[in-house]
């Protein structure tokens, strides 16, 4: 049955060349949209200015076209829409839901390790006294904007009403109506001084602005859904249905990843592999 209201997306970060794992995710979303008679969107998540490169973005288009995918134009590039994310961050901050955190990653890691349960803990912090904060900002110290779980819980009257629908399966077999548990992620970073936005905030803003109704992505992002559901509630944004698919693994059982040097689609194209052969290998 055709459902023109079905909208999904593939949203890679151009920090390296795409590999088989990306192909699986892109094809899963594309074929779901086609089967539903819906829309498939390509989004470029390029907010990491230190790692994203134009040549990687160009290769995304080349690789996906080689696979036979088609997408709507124009493609939304996050770096072109920082004002949208700034507006969302400003709204949360004006409502007292964020705070400046001056701790470094190392200091946070040490704080977590020194907690009663060590690595099982997540980071929870609070705003500094106004005078100290003003002095540190004036001194140019780097900081991150963090979402205050305590303030968010007060604003919503608790997290009991948070939920999302999982149409696929989480890493623990989670399926159906899932209770949101944003406390599992602690006070997540929403933006840094040198970067206008972080992943969680950008993705919920983009999905809402683009009318995404179904988020189809790898199972490794299942846990991220909890904090994203919280942000949707705080910003009065719609909640898509979620479908987390299994991850592609290599002969060693490890999932394909850029950092591990997984064979890229660019290399596969150069070796003479056909898109039909790769589709068949991935089950399409």
Steps between C-alpha positions, in 0.01 A plus 500: 500500500642836398569744783622836364522623858782254573829694518836355592860601455864398480727747679873428469781714638765573235794414725619214278391288207188287527537123554274194488337590832392834360371330186285267712350790694439713190341213307284400796355851525471547123322170441265563795398834347455345159292211637278747686464730202652771718794739491873442548718790617877529500646728768866589548591528868815710470514691828841353593710765326830337591423161337246567224653553154354601162649195328321267741170676437549477123570128539171453691305616196711290263473184710126525558431572133713196411281291732196620306355726768306816421420776747318829521674825422632721640702299750499652848852564627510568871779754470265720297234508771677585823242772572233230540703322767594825674132589528422163661793532741393855587146382576627229735743738669242773552285244679788409732546152353870532415819606673859578407736218589869592515631151577727336244430152367779368720355665811158354424646154445683526832183616676307204362773253596509636855123460543376214723429270207780621275438473128137404560430860598418780256594864534261730686603857569363846574558863414780681678426799723420797275807701594744213444334411171522859376869516590581179317302604192677838499835320527419308183492156658347231277170353607215283380128558530349200678138401542406491867309178563387633836350813343350300214332261742350792692380665178321185385373394841709183473599268217212256542321614184804472274477212253576411140400222265773257391401323179832323468698364791738645753822326607312324781206396282296810590194535276166681506423782740821587688506711813741791466789492743706815436669462836714227342691765307552753778534871425586475132687766305276709274766738368859603553650846496690426179219296338150646486318173558552136594345191341196444724360850463572531128337169411169565678474849350577368151259207522219735605574763235522236227184322607673167565242246616724192519860499621672192356856455622749258653445331833804677644289818519213344694612645835521848348125488444433550871657846522368595156149414617555731798609786276194449282280532806678812627484672160145381420622315190331194347637157580571273202471124509840331534637196324847395611644233271775249563860606444720359230803319637819373343659154524641592842150572632568872539268751337627692201638839602698778337754505781580132446580549133197314364512454124326799346238514226746710305747211513231249406406710199865517399540124533229437243221390733159580358226667703279199427757271659528715811122525530474123481774460760305730734170325437333742258 
